[in-house]
Amino acid sequence: MDPHDDNRSTPATAKPTQDWVMRAAPLPQMERFEAFFQGHGFEMHRHDTYAIGRTLSGVQSFQYGNTLRNSLPGRTMVLHPDEPHDGHAGTEDGFRYRMFYLEPAMIQQVLGGKPLPFIKGGISADPRLFAATQVLLQDMDCAIDPLEMDDALFDLTMALQSAAGVRKGRHTVDYPGAQKARELLMATLTTGVTLDQLEAASGTDRWRLSRDFRVLYGTTPYRYLTLRRLDEVRRLIAHGMSLIDAASMAGFSDQSHMTRHFVKTFGHPPGRWLKMLNAQRSTLGATCNNVQDV
């Protein structure tokens, strides 16, 4: 089957005339979405999750590691936490893709304190990785059973390690200490936390904590807290809350503070993100199909 002819997730075969984003029902510590961009997708940005997915049609081009990458159907994109990247269409036809954002904490449930796997170049042709992402890259309205989710996360972690290869020469890390710090960050999401409190919770000094946290969860404690707040902002505005109220509810000092972080993290302002989400809601439908033949 020609992947460029797979239009099962759209109600018509005509080429889309506007950008859109389709979000799946929320899962614990994971966001799944499908999107189409005609030209420029998003500015250079970074987030503290893995971004793993595949291009369904067209050419998906992005800067990653100071090099232009071109993703085509049949390969798997694996963008490491905190690695800057942008996104735009490689041809005038635009590109359509599916992606999931996965918190490194979910990978750590399987790794138990080992460094996060890193896929050099951000694109892999490893068939084990392609197969391991099948469940998580189903159509957006496919429900994933909790036990199926656990199996998928285990398979994904093993495939990431295999595709990344063994990384030697790493220092030892304090996994329990970093885990306790992360739990405190989540418990104080809207109120904030001090470095002294994080040191006390983790039982280590702030410099080792920052180093270990980055190795285990892909970013620093401060950016981890900021991105969890942005997750809350997106949830609130998707349910109709104003930007100013959502910023306040999520723990930001004001709307402009939130917007600056939103653009740095997602590559476009919250207003554009909401517009694309609403475009999807008004024009698209989907059926539950696997992507094995994409």
ZABA-365068 format. One record per atom (N, C-alpha, C): z, y, x; residue in three letters. Coordinates in pm, whole numbers, plus 50000, padded with zeros to 5 digits. Layout:
ZYXALA/...
***
This chain:
500004987950084MET/500005000050000MET/500005012550087MET/499135021950056ASP/499075034450131ASP/500255043250094ASP/501155046650189PRO/502325054650156PRO/501965068150099PRO/500805073450131HIS/500415086550080HIS/500085085849932HIS/499855073649877ASP/499545072149735ASP/500765069049651ASP/501945068349711ASP/503165064849638ASP/503735077249570ASP/503445078749441ASN/503955090149364ASN/504865085549251ASN/505545074349271ARG/506325068749162ARG/507485077549120ARG/507995086249208SER/509155094249175SER/508785107549112SER/507505110149088THR/507085122349023THR/506305118848898THR/506365127248792PRO/505755123748665PRO/504235125148666PRO/503655131448765ALA/502215133348768ALA/501705131248909ALA/500405128448919THR/499835125749051THR/499305138349117THR/499285149449045ALA/498795161849104ALA/499715166449216ALA/499125173149316LYS/499905178049428LYS/500915188349380LYS/502185187249419PRO/503185196949375PRO/502805211049415PRO/503165220549329THR/502825234549355THR/504015242549405THR/505205236749405GLN/506375243949454GLN/507325234149521GLN/508165239449608ASP/509165231149675ASP/510205226549575ASP/510735214549597TRP/511805209649510TRP/512745200449587TRP/513945199049534VAL/514965190149590VAL/515575182149476VAL/515695169149494MET/516305160249396MET/517545153849458MET/518705155749398ARG/519935149949450ARG/520325137649371ARG/520835127549440ALA/521355115649373ALA/522795118049330ALA/523305109149247ALA/524715109849209ALA/525565108849335ALA/526675116249341PRO/527485116449463PRO/528095102949496PRO/528195100349625LEU/528865088449678LEU/529945093049775LEU/530945084749800PRO/532015088749893PRO/531475092250031PRO/531675104850073GLN/531325109450207GLN/529845107750240GLN/529015108450137MET/527575107150157MET/526835115150051MET/525725121450092GLU/524835128149999GLU/523435122450018GLU/522785118749908ARG/521425113549911ARG/520505123249839ARG/519315125649894PHE/518385134449825PHE/516945131249863PHE/516045136049778GLU/514615135449802GLU/514085149649787GLU/513075153249865ALA/512565166949860ALA/511095167449894ALA/510465178349851PHE/509095181349888PHE/509015195749935PHE/508325198050047PHE/508085211450097PHE/506605213050126PHE/506035224050077GLN/504615226650096GLN/504325232150235GLN/505225240450286GLY/504995246550417GLY/506265246550499GLY/506905258150508HIS/508145259250585HIS/509305254050501HIS/510065244750557GLY/511175238750485GLY/512485245950506GLY/512915246850632PHE/514195253050659PHE/514255257650804PHE/515075267650827GLU/515255273450961GLU/516065263851050GLU/516135267251180MET/516965259451272MET/518405259551223MET/519005247651215HIS/520375246451166HIS/520965233451219HIS/522225231151191ARG/522885218751232ARG/524025215851135ARG/524345203151121HIS/525445199151034HIS/526225188051103HIS/527415185251053ASP/528275175751124ASP/528135161451074ASP/527105158750998THR/526835145250950THR/525625139451021THR/525475126251014TYR/524195120251044TYR/523235124150932TYR/521985126850967ALA/520925128750868ALA/519915117650894ALA/519845108050803ILE/519025096050825ILE/518065094550708ILE/516785092650738GLY/515835091450629GLY/514455087650677GLY/513485089450588ARG/512115086350622ARG/511165095250543ARG/510035098150604THR/508985105750540THR/508195096350448THR/508005100550322LEU/507285092350226LEU/505795095650224LEU/505445108250246SER/504035112150250SER/503905124750333SER/502745126650392GLY/502485138350473GLY/503045137050614GLY/503075148250683VAL/503615148950819VAL/504815158350818VAL/505965153350856GLN/507215161050859GLN/507495164951004GLN/507345177751035SER/507495182451173SER/508795190151189SER/509425188451304PHE/510685195451328PHE/510965196351477PHE/511635207151515GLN/512115208951651GLN/513435201651667GLN/513525193151771TYR/514745185351792TYR/514845182551941TYR/515935186852002GLY/516075184752145GLY/515025192252225GLY/514675204452182ASN/513695213052250ASN/512285207252249ASN/512015197852159THR/510695191652151THR/510255190952005THR/508975193151979LEU/508435191851845LEU/508255177051813LEU/508865172651702ARG/508745158851658ARG/507915158351530ARG/507145147451511ASN/506355145651391ASN/506695132151330ASN/507285132651212SER/507675120451143SER/506595116351044SER/506195103651052LEU/505185097950963LEU/505795086450884LEU/505225082850770PRO/505745071450693PRO/505805058850778PRO/506865051050757GLY/507025038550829GLY/508045038950941GLY/508515050850978ARG/509535052051082ARG/510825057551021ARG/511875057451099THR/513175061951051THR/513645073951131THR/514005084651062MET/514585096351128MET/516095094551137MET/516655096951254VAL/518095096651274VAL/518495109051353VAL/518965119251283LEU/519395131651347LEU/520895130951369LEU/521295132351493HIS/522695130851531HIS/523515142951483HIS/524785140951451PRO/525625152351412PRO/525615163551516PRO/525555175751466ASP/525635187951546ASP/524415190451634ASP/523315183351612GLU/522095185651688GLU/521195195451611GLU/520865207151668PRO/520035216951597PRO/518635211451567PRO/518105215051449HIS/516765211151409HIS/516275220151297HIS/514975220751278ASP/514395228051165ASP/513505218451089ASP/512595223551006GLY/511705214750933GLY/510555222250869GLY/509325216850884HIS/508175222950821HIS/507065212550809HIS/506095215450723ALA/504975206350703ALA/504045206550823ALA/503615194650865GLY/502695193650976GLY/501245195350935GLY/500955194650803THR/499605196850751THR/499725205250625THR/498585209750574GLU/498595218350455GLU/498955210650328GLU/498985197350334ASP/499335189450216ASP/500835189150188ASP/501655194150281GLY/503105193550263GLY/503645179750297GLY/504935178050278PHE/505545165150307PHE/506665162250207PHE/506815149550177ARG/507855144850086ARG/508705134650161ARG/510005135150142TYR/510875126250219TYR/512165123350145TYR/512825112750186ARG/514175109350139ARG/515105109450259ARG/516325113650233MET/517305115050340MET/518695112650284MET/519585107550368PHE/520995107850330PHE/521805113850443PHE/522775121850404TYR/523735127650497TYR/524975118750493TYR/525355113550608LEU/526465104050615LEU/527525109050712LEU/528745110550665GLU/529835114850753GLU/530075104350861GLU/530225108550986PRO/530545099051094PRO/531805090851068PRO/532705096150985ALA/533915088550952ALA/533575075150889ALA/532465074550815MET/532055061950754MET/531585052050861MET/530875057150961ILE/530455048551072ILE/531675043951152ILE/532665052851166GLN/533855049351242GLN/534675038451174GLN/534545036851045GLN/535225025750977GLN/534745012351032GLN/533505011951077VAL/532954999751135VAL/533154999551286VAL/532955010951352LEU/533065011451498LEU/534505010551547LEU/535435016251470GLY/536845015851508GLY/537155023051637GLY/536505034651662GLY/536865042651779GLY/535845042851890GLY/534705036051874LYS/533655036551976LYS/532835049351959LYS/532215054252065PRO/531365066252052PRO/530245064251951PRO/529855075051886LEU/528805074251785LEU/527455070851850LEU/526665062051788PRO/525335058851841PRO/524425071051837PRO/523605072651940PHE/522675083851951PHE/521265078451967PHE/520355082351876ILE/518965078251882ILE/518175089251951ILE/517705086752071LYS/516995096952148LYS/515695100852077LYS/515495113952064GLY/514265118852003GLY/514305120551853GLY/515305114451788GLY/515485116351645GLY/514585108051555GLY/513665100051610ILE/512785091551531ILE/512735077751595ILE/512865067351513SER/512875053651566SER/511855045051492SER/511175036351567ALA/510265026551508ALA/510915012851501ALA/512215011951527ASP/512934999151528ASP/512944993151387ASP/512364981251369PRO/512324975251235PRO/513704971751179PRO/514674969251268ARG/516034966351222ARG/516644978551154ARG/516354990351208LEU/516875002651150LEU/516175005751018LEU/514885003351012PHE/514145005350888PHE/514704996550778PHE/514934983950809ALA/515464974550709ALA/516884978250667ALA/517684982850762ALA/519094985850733ALA/519274998250646ALA/518235006450633THR/518335018550550THR/517745016650411THR/517275004650379GLN/516615002350251GLN/517495005950131GLN/518715000950131VAL/519605003150016VAL/519905018049998VAL/520195024850106LEU/520615038850098LEU/519455048250073LEU/518215043450088LEU/517045051850064LEU/516265047549939LEU/516965041349845GLN/516365038349716GLN/516105051349640GLN/515385050149525ASP/515155061849441ASP/516485068249404ASP/516435081149378MET/517655089049361MET/518475085049240MET/517865079449137ASP/518665075549021ASP/519045060849022ASP/518915054249137CYS/519405040549151CYS/520895040749187CYS/521695034449105ALA/523125033549134ALA/523355023249245ALA/524295026149334ILE/524635017049443ILE/526035011649419ILE/526144998649406ASP/527434992249384ASP/528334994149506ASP/529664996149485PRO/530564998249599PRO/530504987249704PRO/530414974649661LEU/530324963749759LEU/528974964149831LEU/527924967649759GLU/526604969249821GLU/526634980549924GLU/527384991049890MET/527525002349980MET/528204998050111MET/529274990150101ASP/529984985450220ASP/529064977050309ASP/528304968150246ASP/527364959850323ASP/526314968550392ASP/525814978550318ALA/524784987250373ALA/525304995250492ALA/526544999950484LEU/527135007650594LEU/527324998950717LEU/527754986550697PHE/527914977450811PHE/526574974650876PHE/525574971350795ASP/524244968450849ASP/523674980650921ASP/523874992350863LEU/523385004650925LEU/524035006951060LEU/525355005351068THR/526065007551194THR/525584998051303THR/525424985451268MET/524934975751365MET/523524979251412MET/522674983551318ALA/521304987051354ALA/521264999551441ALA/522115009351411LEU/522185021451494LEU/522585018051637LEU/523585009351651GLN/524015005451785GLN/522894998351860GLN/522184989551792SER/521104982151856SER/519964991451898SER/519605000651808ALA/518505009851837ALA/518865019851945ALA/520145023551952ALA/520585033352051ALA/520795027152189ALA/521095014352195GLY/521405007952322GLY/522845010752362GLY/523305004652468VAL/524675006052514VAL/524815018652598VAL/525775026752565ARG/526035039052641ARG/527255036752731ARG/527045037052859LYS/528095034052955LYS/528705046753011LYS/529865045153075GLY/530495056253145GLY/531265065753055GLY/531555061952931ARG/532295070452841ARG/533795069752870ARG/534475081052854HIS/535915081152869HIS/536565074552747HIS/537805070452761THR/538525064852648THR/538855076152550THR/538925072652423VAL/539215082452319VAL/540415078052238VAL/541135087852185ASP/542305085252102ASP/541865085251956ASP/541425073851908TYR/540935072851771TYR/542025075451669TYR/543225069451681PRO/544265072251580PRO/544635086951572PRO/544715093751688GLY/545065107951688GLY/544015116351618GLY/542725113851648ALA/541655121351584ALA/541595118451434ALA/541875106151397GLN/541875102451256GLN/542965109951179GLN/544145111151240LYS/545235118551175LYS/544895133351160LYS/544235138951261ALA/543805152851253ALA/542785154651141ALA/541875145351129ARG/540875146251022ARG/541535145450885ARG/542515136750870GLU/543215135650742GLU/543915148650705GLU/544485155450806LEU/545145168250780LEU/544115178950742LEU/542965178950806LEU/541905188550771LEU/541485186750625LEU/541335174550582MET/540915172050444MET/542015175850344MET/543265174350385ALA/544385177550295ALA/544595192550282ALA/544105200450379THR/544285214950378THR/542935222150369THR/542005216150296LEU/540635221050293LEU/540545235650251LEU/541215239650145THR/541085253250093THR/542105262850150THR/543185257750208THR/544235266450260THR/544125268950409THR/543495259850482GLY/543355261450626GLY/544515255250702GLY/544325253650833VAL/545315247050917VAL/545245253451056VAL/546365253451128THR/546405259251261THR/546205248451367THR/545865252851489LEU/545735243351599LEU/547065236751631LEU/548155244151617ASP/549475238351641ASP/549745226851544ASP/549345228651419GLN/549545218151320GLN/548685205951350GLN/547465208351398LEU/546595197151433LEU/547135189651554LEU/547665197051651GLU/548275190551768GLU/549445181851726GLU/550285187051639ALA/551455179651594ALA/551035167051518ALA/550015168251434ALA/549585156751354ALA/548945145951440ALA/548165150051540SER/547435140451623SER/548265134951738SER/549305142351777GLY/550125138051889GLY/549465140052024GLY/548515149352033THR/547835152152159THR/547555167052169THR/547165171652287ASP/546885185852302ASP/545525189352243ASP/545315202152215ARG/544125206552142ARG/542825203952217ARG/542865203952351TRP/541635202052427TRP/541165187552420TRP/542095178252435ARG/541695164252421ARG/541315161152277ARG/542045167252182LEU/541715165052043LEU/540295169552014LEU/539925181452061SER/538575186652037SER/537525177452099SER/537785172652220ARG/536855163652288ARG/536715150552212ARG/537855144252177ASP/537825131452108ASP/537235132651968ASP/537545143551901PHE/537035145551765PHE/535505146351767PHE/534965153151867ARG/533505154351876ARG/532875140751904ARG/533465132751993VAL/532925119652025VAL/532945110451902VAL/534035111251824LEU/534235102051713LEU/533585106751583LEU/533575119951561TYR/533095125151432TYR/531915134751446TYR/531425136751566GLY/530175143951583GLY/530265158951592GLY/531455164851577THR/531585179351585THR/533055182851609THR/533345195651619THR/534705200151644THR/535515200651514THR/536835200751524PRO/537645201751402PRO/537315214051318PRO/537065225551381TYR/536765237651305TYR/535465236151225TYR/534415231051289ARG/533155229351216ARG/533265218551110ARG/534055208551135TYR/534265198251034TYR/534875204350908TYR/535885212850926LEU/536525219450814LEU/535535228450741LEU/534735236050816THR/533765245250756THR/532745237750672THR/532255226450722LEU/531235219250648LEU/531775212150525LEU/533025207850529ARG/533605202150407ARG/533765213050301ARG/534055225350343ARG/534125236450249ARG/532745239450190ARG/531705238650272LEU/530355240850221LEU/529945229950123LEU/530375217750146ASP/530125207050050ASP/530725210749914ASP/531915216549916GLU/532575220549792GLU/531825232049726GLU/531325241449805VAL/530535252449750VAL/529305247149678VAL/528595238049738ARG/527395232749675ARG/527735225449545ARG/528835218249545ARG/529245211349422ARG/529545221349311ARG/530225232149346LEU/530645241949246LEU/529455249749191LEU/528545254349278ILE/527425262349226ILE/526415253549153ILE/526335240749188ALA/525465231749114ALA/525955229748971ALA/527255232048948HIS/527845230948815HIS/527985244448748HIS/527325254748802GLY/527245267448733GLY/528175278348780GLY/529015276048878MET/529925286348925MET/529175296649007MET/529585309149000SER/528955319749077SER/529225317749226SER/528375323849309LEU/528535322549454LEU/529845328549501LEU/530235339949446ILE/531455346449491ILE/532685338349455ILE/532685332349334ASP/533835324249294ASP/533865311049370ASP/532695305149394ALA/532645292549468ALA/533145294449611ALA/532745305649673ALA/533195308449810ALA/534715309449815ALA/535295316249719SER/536745317949716SER/537455304649690SER/536945296849595MET/537565284149559MET/537525274249677MET/536475275149760ALA/536315265749870ALA/537065269949996ALA/537675281849994GLY/538495285950108GLY/537865295950202GLY/536675301250169PHE/536055311550253PHE/536645325250221PHE/536615334250319SER/537215347450299SER/536445355750197SER/535095354350193ASP/534285361350094ASP/532915354650087ASP/532055359749998GLN/530735353749977GLN/529855354950101GLN/529875366350168SER/529025368150286SER/529415358650399SER/530715356350413HIS/531215346750512HIS/530675332950483HIS/530735329050357MET/530225315950316MET/528715315050338MET/527975325650301THR/526525325350310THR/526065323850455THR/526735330850548ARG/526375329650690ARG/526495315250736ARG/527575308750700HIS/527755294750740HIS/526775285650667HIS/526445288650542PHE/525505280550465PHE/524145280350533PHE/523655292050574VAL/522335292950639VAL/522355285650773VAL/523415287250850LYS/523515280450979LYS/523535265250963LYS/524065260550851THR/524245246250830THR/523045239650764THR/522465246150661PHE/521405239850583PHE/520025246050604PHE/519945257150676GLY/518655262950709GLY/518055272050605GLY/518765274450494HIS/518335283950393HIS/519555288850316HIS/519485300550251PRO/520645305950181PRO/520965298050054PRO/522185299250002PRO/522575291449884PRO/521725294349762PRO/521235306849747GLY/520395310049633GLY/519105302049631GLY/518475300449749ARG/517235292549756ARG/517525277849730ARG/518615272749785TRP/518975258749762TRP/519145256049612TRP/519835265049543LEU/520065263349400LEU/518755264349322LEU/517855273249364LYS/516565274649297LYS/515745261849309LYS/515735255649427MET/514995243149445MET/515615231849363MET/516935231749355LEU/517625221549277LEU/517275223049129LEU/517255235349080ASN/516925237848940ASN/515455234748912ASN/514575236949012ALA/513165233548995ALA/512995218548975ALA/513745210749050GLN/513695196249034GLN/514175192148897GLN/515265197948850ARG/515835194248722ARG/514885196948606ARG/514075207248618SER/513215211148508SER/511855204348508SER/511435198748622THR/510075193548629THR/509955178848666THR/511015172748720LEU/510865159248773LEU/511625148848695LEU/511115136748698GLY/511835125248648GLY/511715114548751GLY/512465103648739ALA/512385092848838ALA/512715079748774ALA/512245068948835THR/512575055348793THR/513155048148912THR/513915037548886CYS/514625030648994CYS/513675021149064CYS/513235025149183ASN/512335017049262ASN/512835016349405ASN/512675004749467ASN/513005003349608ASN/511875009449689ASN/512115012149817VAL/511105018349901VAL/510585008550007VAL/510664995849979GLN/510254985650077GLN/508804987350119GLN/507924991350021ASP/506524992050053ASP/506055006050086ASP/507005015450108VAL/506615029050143VAL/506295029850292VAL/
***
